[in-house]
């Protein structure tokens, strides 16, 4: 949950903790069982809170630690667990440690908490390596005394040195601070990037798409084996706080090669790690079929379960991505277009179909706020309102992630469609009126009611086991059966296909009869003696 854009409780235009508390009933009625909250710590918000200046203080624009404790208690009263974001790869440049480091002399221990090094070339005027920031531009910025500090993201986010015992001890303390206040777990940001190759080699190809998968062999800062020792230490702490029925957990944001993801899911490491392959896939049956089968097999091999996601606060919303032609670079399309490529109606239809597929899969599904409303990407935000550092860091060549972070519409009218009483920190388009939660509630054809029914049926039929069997069908179809006997059929083609004989429809993304229309999905049950092959 991107708390800044969920609900504004005090009318200042920014979402906050008390706004979220006021909407817990909505989340309970939606059918979720946990909330993951993006960073709520004190921050200058140069990168939406992922630039933390104090891990034990709530950002004043969001509330106080007392508000956070009240939210945790309220969520638990609703039967909802609370997972918070941990940002261990870097701090804000306003963090006390970095302020101390910049005021210290070269070689001072205060500088050893970060990667601060001498430069190359005449008088050290060149960066220590050719690494580039994933936001664009160089990954090194020079201090006034001539040394350079590493930042894989924005220049206001210096990377921590995880070879330093003080860094490791500090984050163990931060974990305990929030566990003592009742949080149920952590989502770990940039989980694959903590450890760097301390020889600092140049890269053969230093161009990095934002949060791109670490598929390069011997990469100098993504997916190095040293991260796993750190993870095992955190897991030990979580086990200390776990009780039967109240286990503590952590989930990794690890953009790594598919064959490496299982390393993060070993029994003494993460409980879950997001599988981003489905998010990154084209609207293509063979690709999706392969991703689903591979992710399930890999998770099973290490005694874990897959963790699925279609959108989040870092990517173009899938209701828009699915409306673009296959092969479109949707990150660059935001700025470069051509924007008439977008078929918004098709994207919305496919988003409905994808929702049932996501929620039919074994393991855990994470729904990004607004997915349940069918919100599209607000791709046409004017550049003067852009807040994401990607815009500036890339030299105005990439528009960034603001379009998926526009505040939610709760009512069809008002200064911010019910988000708050006095506007919103990013402008909402007029189209949000029709997509508001109030407008969709009770409308059986709406995306919101589809999600509500799907989550209810999922809880009844699809959480009893984690088994899955891929069903052979037409080339344009992804079909699988769960252990309960419920089948999920997704038709990614444009032409309808026949469904199995005698199938009963539990739920469908569009009205269906004996055929499954194109760009539609359905959950089916069949008599136990029936074969699953379509006629």
N, C-alpha and C positions, 0 to 999 in steps of 0.2 A: 504494500500500500504506500503510495506516494502521499504522505500526510499533508504536504504543502498544498495539494490539489484535491483533497477528498471533501472536507467540509470545514467551513470557517465559523468558529464559535463566538468570536468577539468582534466581528465586523470590520477587521482591518484589511480584508482582501486576501489574506493568507490562511490556508488551512491550518488547523491546530489540533491539539490533543482533545480538548473539550468538544470541538466540532465532531471529531471521530466518536467520542463517547455518546454524543447525541444521536448517532446513526447506528449504534450497535444492534438495535432491534431490526433494522433493515438487513444487516448482515446475517443475523440469526434467521430471519425469514427467507433469505436467499438460500441458506442451507450449508454454509461453510462451517468448518470446525476449527480453523486457525486463521490468524492474521499475521502476515509478515509486514513489518513497518520499515520503510526506508530510514536512513539515519535521522534521528531526532536530537542529536547532540548539539551542543553549542558550536556555531559555525558562522563564518562570514557569508556562507551560501554562494561562493564563487562557482561551485559545482553541485548545486542542489543538496548540500549537506554532506556530500562525500569528501568534504574538506573539513575535518573535525579539529576544533581548537581545544575542546575539553570533553573527554569521553564520559565524565561523571556528572555533567551538567546538561540539562535540557536547553536547547536553543530557546531563548526568551520569546521569540515570535511564535513558538509552538506551545509554550507553557512552562511548567516547573517539574522537578522530580516528584513533588507531591501529586501533581496532575497525572504523571506517568503511573505512579503507584495506584491512584484511583482508577485509571483506565485498566490496569492489569486486573484489579479486583472486579470491576464491572464486567470485563470480558469473561472472566472465570465464572461469574454468576450467570452469564448467558451460555455457558458451556463452550466457550471459545478460548483457545489457547493463543498466546501472544509470542511471536518470534520477532526479535529485533535485529537490525543490521549491525554487523561488526565490520569496521573498516581498518584492517591491520596493515595494508600495504604502504600507506602514506598518511600523513597528518596534514592539517592546514599549515600554511606558512605563519599563521598567527598562533600556533600552538606554543606553549611556554618552552618546550624543548628546542624548537627551531629558532625562536627568538634568542634563546641562550646560545645556540650554536653559532648564529650569525654575529653575535657580539663577542664570541670567544676568538682566541688566536688560532691560526692553523696548527693542527696537531693536538689541540686541547681535547680531552675526553668527551666534552659536550658535543663535539662534531662527529664522534664515532657512532652516535645513534642514527645518523643519516649517511648517505653516500656522498661525501664531500671530498673532492679530489683536485689535484693540480691538473691544469690543462696541458695540451700539446702545443707544438709550434713555438714560434718566437714569443718569449715571455709568457708562455702558457695561454696564449690568446685564442687557441682553438679548443673546442670541447674535448673531453677525455676519450669519447668514442663517437661513432657516427650514428648512434641510436636516435630514433625519432619518437616523439610522443604519439600515443594513439589518438590524441586530439589534433594532431598536425604540428609541424614545426619540430625543432630540436628537442631532445629529452634532457638537455642540460641548460642551466642558466647560471651566469657568472655572478658571484658575489662581489662586493665592492673591493675586497682585499685580493681579488684575482683568482680565487679558487672557484670551482664549479660544483653545483649540487644536481643530483639526478631527480627527475620527475617524469615518470612514464605517462602521466596525465597532464593536467594543467600546471603551469609554473608556480601556482599557489599551493601545490600538493607535493611537497618533497617526499621522496621515498624513504622509508625507514630501513635501517640496516639490521636484518634479522640474524646476523652473525653476532650481534651484540647482546650479551646476557641480560642487560638492563631492559632492552626492548621486550624480550621474551617474558621477563618477570612482570613488567608493567601490564601486558595484555592478559596475563593470567589473573592479575588483580582486577582488571576491568571486567573480565568474565564473572568473577565472584561478586563484584559490586552489584551487577544487574541480576544475577541468579539469586542473591540475597533479597532482592526486591520482587521476586516472583516470576520473572520472565521464564518462558518455557523452552527457549532455545535461541539460536542465532543463525542468521544467514550471513555467510562470510564473503565479503566483497573481494574480487580479484584473488580468489583462493589459490590460483595457480601461479601467482606472480611474486610471492614474498621473497623467495631466494633468488639471488643473482649470481652469475658466474663472476667470482671476485677477481679473476684475471682481466675482466672487462675487455673482451675481444670486440673488434668491429664486426658488423653483420654483413653478410653478402648482399642481403636485400633488407634495407632498413625501413622500407615502406610498410606501415602497419595500419590496416583498417581498424576502426574502433572496436575493441574487444574481439578481434578476430581470433579464430581457433589457432592454438599453438601446434601447428602441424610440422613446423620446420624441425629437422633433426638437430640436436645439440643447440637449441635456442639459448641465448645467453640470459634470458630473464623470464621465460614462460615455461612452466611445467618441469622445473628441475626437481630431481629426486629428494633434495633436502627439505622440501616443504612437508614431507610426510612425517618427519620426526616432530615438527611443530604441531601438526594435526593430532598426533597421538597424545601429546601432552594435554591438549585441550579436551580430548575425549575423556581422559582420566578425570578431569575436573567435573565434566558433565555427569559422569557415573557417580561421583560423590554426592551430587545433588538429586539424583534420580531415586524415586520411590515407585513401588508398584502402582500403576495407574496414573502416575505423575512423572513419567520419564522426561528427561531433558534431552534435546536433540540439536543438531546443527546440519545445515544444508550448504553446499558449496556452490559458488558461482565460479565454475572452472571451464573456461572456453578452451577445451583441449581436444586433440584428435580422438575420435570415437574409441579406438582401441586402447587409449590411455585412461579413459574415464573410470574404468573399474578400479584403478589404483587408488582412487579417492574414496571408494566405497567398501574397503576392506573392514572386517569386523571391529577393528580398533581405531578406525578413522571416522569419516563423515557417515552420518546416517543416510543422507541423501545428497545427490549432486544433480543439478539441473541438466537435463538433456536438451541441448539447443539445436540438435540436428533437425528435429521436426519444425521448429521455428524457422530454420534457415532453408527448409526444403521448398522447392517449387510445388505448384499445384499439379502433382504428377504421381500417378498410382505406383509405378515400380519403385520410385524413390521413397515414398512414404512407407510402402510395404517393407522395404529393406531396412529402413530406419527403425520401424517398430519391432521387427523380428530381432534385429541386432541388439537394440537397447535392452529388450527383455531378456535375451539370452545372456548378455554380458552382466546384467545386474544379478541374475540368478546364479551365475558362476561364482560370485563373491558373497552370496548370501544376503543380497540387498534387493531393493525393488526400484524400478525406474521412476524418475521424477520429470513430469512433462510441463511444458509451457509453450504458449503460442505468441504471447506478447509480454512485454514488460516496459519499464520506464526508460529503456535504452534503445528501443527499436521502433520503427514505423508500425503502427497498429495493424493487426492482420486483416481487419475489415477493409483497409486500403491496399495492403500488399496483395491480397487475393484478387483485387480488381485491376491489377496491372498485368501487362503481357508477360509471359514467361521469359525469363532472362533479364528483366529490368533490374538495374542496380537501384533499389528503392531508396538507399541512403542519398545517392547523388541525384535521383529523380526529384527530390524535394526542392532542389534549387534549379537544376538544369532542365527538368521536364523531358519531353513536352507533356504538359499536364493534361492535354486532351486524350492521352493514352488511358486515363483512368476510367473504368466502368464501375462506378460506385454501387450500382444496383447489383451487379454480379459479385462484387466484393462482399456485400452484405449477405447475399445468399450463401456464398461459400463460407463466410464466417459462421453462419448458423450450422452448416453441415460440419465444419471443423469442430464446433463446440461439442457436439455429440460424440465425435470420434475421440476427442481429448478425454472426455469424461467417461468414455467406455473402456479406456485402457487400464491395465493393472498399474498398481503403484499410486503415486500422489500426483494430483493436478493442481497447478497454481494458476489462478485467474487474476489477471491484472485489472485493477479497478477501471470500470467503464467497459470492459469486454462484455459484461452481462447486459449492458445497454446497447451494444453494437456500435459504440462510438468509433468514428473514423479518425484517421490522422488529420489534424488541422494543419495541412501542408502549406497553406497560404498565409500564415502569420507574417505580418510586415516585419522587415528586418530590424526596424527600430525598437521592437519589443522583445527581441530574442535575448534570452538569458543564459543559454547553454554556452560554456566556454569554447565548445567546438567551433562556433562561428568565428570568434576572434583568433583562436589559436591556429585555425586552418587558413588564415588570411582571407576569410570570406569566400572560401571555395566549397565549404560544406555547411549546410544550414543547421545541423545538429538535431537535438532530441526534444525540443520544446513542443513540437506538434503532438506528441503522445502524452504530454504532461499538463495539458490545458485542464483547468478545474472542471469537476463533474457538474452536470445539470440535474438538479433535484426536482424542480418545478418548471412548468412551461413558460413562466414569466418571472418578472423581478429583475433587479439590476444585475444579477449574476445567476439567473435561473435557479435560485434557492441555495446556491453555494454558500452565500453569506448575505449580510444586509447592506453591503457597501462595495459592490464590484468585486473583481477578482484580479489576481496578480498577473495573469495572462488573459487576453481577451478571448471570449467564447464566441463561436459563430452563431448566427441566427438559427441554423439547422439543429442546434442542440435543444431547442424548445420541444420539438416533436420527439426527441430521444430521451427526454427527462424521465427520471424514475417514476414520478407521479403520472405522467402521460402513459407509461407502459404498464403500470400496475393494473391488473384486472383485464388486460387486453390479451386474450389467448394467443393472438398471432404475433405478439411482440417478442423481442429477443429476451427481455427480462423474464417473462413467464416461461419461455423455453428453458432458460437456465434453472429457474426454480423447479420446474417439473423434472428436469434432467438430474439435478442434484438429489431430489427426493427419491427418484427411482434408483439412482446410483447407490444411495445409502441402503436401499432395501435389497437390491439384487446384485450389486457389483463390487461389494467390499468384503465378501465372505472368504475369498481366496485371491491369489495373485496369478493364477494360471491363465494361459492364453494359447489358442490354437489358430494359426493362420488358415483361412479357408481359400481354396482354389476357386477362382471365378474369372470373369471377363478381364481383359487387360486394363480397362479403365477403373477397376474396382479394387478397393481395399476392404477386405472382410475378415473378421476374426470372431472367435467364440470364447467366451469366458467360462470358468468352471461351473458357474450356476446354470449354464445352458443358454444364456442370453447371447445373441449374436449382434454384432455391429457391422453394418454395411454402409460404405461410403462410395458413391459414384462420382468420380472426378471428371468424367466425360460429359459431353453435351447431350447425348442420346440416352433415352431411358433403357433400363435393363430389367429383365424378369427377376422377381424375387423367388426364393424357394417356395414350393407348393405347400399350402396349409400353414404358412407363416402367419403369426399374429403380431401385430405392430404394437409395441409398448410405447414408442415415441418416435416421431420423425421430424426432421427440420423443415419439411414442406408437406402439404397434403399429398398422400399417396394412396394408391389402390393396390393392384397386383404388380405394378411396375414401380421401380425406383427411378424418378426423373434424374436428369443430369444435375450435377452440383448439389446433391441432396444426400443426406444420411438418415439411417433409421436403426432403431434397436428392435430386434425381433426375438420372439420365442417360437419354438417348433415342437411338435410332438416328439417324445424321446425316441420313437422308432423311426423317425423320418431321417433320410439322408440330407446332407446340407448342400448338395449340388443343385443349382438352379436348372429349370427346364429350358 
